[in-house]
Amino acid sequence: MTVGRRLKSERERLGMTQTAFAGKAGITKNTQLLYETDQRHPKADYLVALDKIGVDVLYTLTGKHAVSSENSSEAQAGIFADSSGDLGGCCVPLYDVEGAAGAGRSLENESIVGTFTIDSETLTQLGLVGARLAGIRVRGDSMEPTLFDGDWTFVNLDDTNFAQAGVFLVWVSGELRIKRVQRLAGGAMYLISDNTHYEKEMIRRGQMQEVAILGRVRTRLGEIS
């Protein structure tokens, strides 16, 4: 069963018409129809609204029912995965974000295209127990050979401190990018592509209002060539 069909079944379980359901969720009836027919992926703010009206969002996204009403929260619903619960791991929301798709300094308005379950043992080995995680698909070749086009990266949204250099999900003037970030003296930073064909980009101190660090990239999934 698809996400759209499960969404429809949840609406029918609550005994609501598409019009009434859409109104409670803050969208139009037409958008609700697109969600239920899998022509559009539900966005995070919509899923948060559904959680508040009693929809089992975890089931809608994954086909697995929440363990209890206490676990039917934003975190367990998969808006942002919270692995602190004793549920054998966490369900990470996946965002297929093009470079120019980021309309804001967060992922709340981006479409969730799926989920990925990480078991508790792996979370422990990675030091990510209790972290808010998001999966982001890599686009382009700017981070090769570290990351390749089509790879999935897992981002720790709780780690935005770039004083320790690393690879981060960065919002830059309306775009979401994955770049290596290096802090510079005087409050500036470099955005660095691992592909040597791309030049470093300096963000000067006076430009820092145009940049937001959303999280540190911790690991990846991708093909072995």
C-alpha positions in Angstrom: 0.0 0.0 0.0 1.3 3.4 -0.9 1.6 6.5 1.3 -1.4 8.1 -0.5 -3.6 5.0 0.1 -2.6 4.8 3.8 -3.3 8.6 4.1 -6.8 8.0 2.6 -7.4 5.1 5.0 -6.5 7.3 8.0 -8.8 10.0 6.8 -11.7 7.5 6.4 -10.9 6.0 9.8 -11.5 9.5 11.3 -14.7 9.7 9.4 -13.8 12.9 7.6 -14.4 14.1 4.0 -11.5 15.3 1.9 -12.7 18.9 2.4 -13.0 18.7 6.2 -9.7 16.9 6.5 -7.9 19.3 4.2 -9.3 22.2 6.2 -8.0 20.8 9.5 -4.5 20.3 7.9 -4.4 23.8 6.4 -4.4 22.8 2.8 -6.8 22.8 -0.1 -9.1 19.8 -1.1 -7.2 19.6 -4.4 -3.8 19.3 -2.6 -5.3 16.6 -0.3 -6.4 14.7 -3.5 -2.9 14.9 -4.9 -1.5 13.5 -1.7 -4.0 10.7 -1.6 -3.3 9.7 -5.2 0.5 9.9 -4.7 0.9 12.7 -7.2 2.6 14.8 -4.6 4.6 14.0 -1.5 3.3 15.3 1.8 5.3 18.1 3.4 6.6 18.2 7.0 4.3 21.0 8.2 1.3 19.1 6.8 2.4 16.0 8.7 2.7 17.9 11.9 -0.8 19.1 11.5 -2.1 15.6 10.9 -0.4 14.4 14.0 -2.4 17.0 16.0 -5.7 15.8 14.7 -5.1 12.1 15.5 -3.6 10.7 12.3 -1.1 7.9 12.8 1.6 9.6 10.8 4.2 6.8 11.4 1.8 4.4 9.8 1.0 6.8 7.0 4.7 7.1 6.1 6.0 3.6 6.8 3.0 1.2 7.1 4.0 0.5 10.8 1.6 1.6 13.5 2.9 3.7 16.4 3.5 1.6 19.6 1.2 3.9 21.7 -0.4 7.2 21.7 2.6 8.6 23.6 4.8 7.7 20.6 2.5 9.5 18.1 4.5 12.7 18.5 6.3 14.7 15.9 9.5 12.9 16.5 8.1 9.4 16.2 5.9 10.4 13.2 9.1 10.8 11.2 9.1 14.6 10.8 12.5 14.6 12.5 13.6 11.2 13.7 14.3 11.0 17.4 16.1 7.8 18.3 16.0 8.3 22.1 13.0 5.9 22.5 13.5 2.2 23.1 11.9 1.2 19.8 14.9 -0.6 18.3 16.1 2.3 16.2 14.6 5.2 14.5 12.7 6.1 11.3 14.6 8.8 9.3 12.7 11.0 6.9 14.2 11.3 3.5 14.3 14.5 1.5 15.1 14.6 -2.2 16.3 18.3 -2.3 17.5 19.9 -5.4 20.1 22.6 -5.0 17.7 25.5 -5.5 14.8 23.9 -3.7 15.4 25.3 -0.2 12.9 28.0 0.5 13.8 28.4 4.1 16.4 27.9 6.8 15.0 24.5 7.7 13.6 21.3 6.2 10.0 21.9 7.5 8.6 23.0 4.1 10.4 20.3 2.1 8.7 17.2 0.8 9.4 13.9 2.5 9.8 11.2 -0.2 10.3 8.2 2.0 11.8 6.9 5.2 14.8 4.8 6.2 15.0 2.8 9.4 18.4 2.7 11.3 18.7 0.1 14.0 19.7 1.0 17.6 23.1 -0.8 17.3 24.1 1.2 14.3 23.0 4.4 16.0 25.1 3.5 19.0 28.2 2.8 16.9 27.7 6.2 15.1 27.2 8.1 18.3 23.8 9.2 17.1 21.4 7.9 19.8 18.9 10.6 20.6 19.9 12.7 17.6 17.5 14.3 15.2 18.3 12.9 11.8 17.3 13.6 8.2 18.3 11.9 5.0 19.3 14.2 2.1 20.0 13.0 -1.5 23.2 14.3 -3.0 22.8 16.2 -6.4 25.7 16.9 -8.7 29.4 16.0 -8.6 30.8 18.9 -6.5 31.6 16.6 -3.5 33.2 13.8 -5.4 35.0 11.6 -4.5 33.6 11.8 -1.0 29.9 11.9 -2.1 28.5 11.0 -5.5 25.3 12.2 -7.3 22.4 10.1 -6.0 24.0 9.1 -2.7 21.9 9.4 0.4 23.5 11.2 3.3 22.3 11.2 6.9 22.5 14.6 8.6 22.6 15.2 12.4 20.4 18.2 12.7 21.5 18.8 16.3 25.2 19.4 15.3 25.5 22.8 13.7 28.9 23.8 15.2 31.3 24.3 12.3 34.2 25.3 14.6 35.3 21.7 14.0 35.6 21.4 10.2 33.5 18.8 8.4 30.8 18.3 5.8 27.5 20.1 6.5 24.1 20.7 5.0 24.1 24.4 4.5 21.4 26.9 3.5 22.9 29.6 1.3 20.8 32.4 0.0 17.8 30.2 -0.6 19.7 27.1 -1.7 20.4 23.9 0.2 23.9 22.6 -0.4 26.2 19.9 1.0 29.6 21.4 1.4 32.7 21.0 3.5 32.8 24.0 5.9 36.0 25.6 7.3 35.9 28.4 9.8 38.1 31.4 9.2 39.5 34.1 11.4 37.3 37.1 11.9 34.0 35.2 11.6 34.1 34.3 7.9 34.0 30.7 6.5 34.9 28.7 3.4 32.4 26.5 1.6 34.6 23.8 0.0 33.8 21.3 -2.7 35.9 18.1 -2.5 35.9 18.0 -6.3 39.0 20.0 -7.2 37.3 21.3 -10.3 35.3 23.7 -8.1 36.7 26.7 -6.4 36.3 27.5 -2.7 33.6 29.9 -1.9 34.3 32.5 0.8 31.4 33.7 3.0 32.6 37.0 4.5 31.5 38.1 8.0 29.1 40.6 6.5 27.4 37.9 4.4 26.8 35.5 7.3 23.1 36.4 7.5 22.7 34.7 4.1 24.0 31.4 5.5 22.7 28.9 8.0 24.2 25.5 9.0 21.4 23.0 9.2 23.4 20.0 10.4 26.5 17.8 10.1 26.7 15.0 7.5 27.6 11.9 9.4 27.3 9.0 7.0 26.2 8.0 3.5 24.5 5.3 1.5 25.6 4.8 -2.2 26.7 2.5 -4.8 30.2 1.1 -4.9 31.7 1.7 -8.4 
